[in-house]
Amino acid sequence: MKWKNDFSRFKLRSCRICRSKKLYSFLSLGMMPIPNGFLAIKDLRNKEEKYPLSVCVCEDCHLVQLTHVIPAKIMFKNYLYIPSTSLTMLKHFNDLVEDIRKKSKLSSEDLIVDIGSNDGTLLTFFKKEGMKVLGIDPSENLSLIAKLKGIENVNKFFTRKQASKIIKKYGRAKIITATNVMPHVHNLHNFFSGVSDLLTDDGIFIAEFPYVPDLFRKNEFDTIYHEHLSYFSLQPLKILLDRYHLRINELKKIPVHGGSLRLYIAKKSLLQGEKQTDAFLENEKKNNFGQLKTYKNFSRRVRKMRIALVTLLKELKRNGKKIVGYGASAKGNVLLNYCNLDTRTIEYIVDSISYKQGKFTPGTHVPIFSEERLQKDMPDYALLLSWNFADEILRKQVAYREKGGRFIITIPYLRIE
Ligand SMILES: [Zn+2]
């Protein structure tokens, strides 16, 4: 009874960009624990809390968003994602810094603010160049790690109020970065109003976020989870930018998180940026984003994938094959829970990150071991749970594959490699 009330309290009543109440739900992944919350052995005895995970699209502005918003204090209790542990992300940040340096004449007096600064990895690159840097991030343990690296940061959510505090203490920012942060923000209006206040008149705001047309095209349904509240295409985002007098000066596709957009946003408009934006908007229209059939088709593909994967794994088990998982990730936990895969199918998961080892996956309780175990045990199949690092992992595990081990990859389509 209590739960019923709680879930209705979490339900999204209106679109977070245009306030429309016409929200069309198109995919439910079921009740799920927070997928970043890996469990210690002592937690296994406790009843796990599960929350609805489903998505809807606003019929007016076409923003894809979760139907329920779980309070941040529940979601970020055990936050374990640190980007610096992946080579792919380090290279990505390095490229981003290079790109910014080419585009903008920065002096050592200019302030660079990273919103959602995590453990300070991105700002470390700027600091090396002698720039003034400031991070802002709500996670206590990650802020502390950043501080230990010498990255000054504010341990808060970025809001308009925090922006004005930063302005008073440090001045306005010539560069603001937010890599994969906007999907986490519930009050987008407050966020963009804060960005607009904080940015100098000649400053650039660089925003990166997974791009809905790519997410749909590649069937990346497992990037949908409780902490990602919004899934952006350009059309709804443009409404928000216009409202806060922000203009897209340039946009490009980047390969991280399964296909993202990087926007260079400023207060002044550029003809080139307007043309590019129009071309992207046109393309979204051409691919039927905004039409309900597009969302229904995506939902159908996801459900079909689940049936195909479960059938394949059952067949392999029937033939006596040993199957493990590779990469204990939040998206992996979405897949495991959605397909109801526990230790009856996946014996264990290997992961290179030491603090995940010895823990268990939320909901499905699959134990996590170190990567070395893969080649020691030589299971027949490893279900790749971090497909976004597929190239990096397949290169790293050449020996496993040479000895006959095979990876099962689900995204963009089910295959064995
Ligand atoms: Zn809307």
Boltz pocket constraint, residues with backbone or C-beta under 6 A from the ligand:
constraints:
  - pocket:
      binder: B
      contacts: [[A, 15], [A, 16], [A, 17], [A, 18], [A, 19], [A, 20], [A, 58], [A, 59], [A, 60], [A, 61], [A, 62], [A, 63]]
      max_distance: 6.0
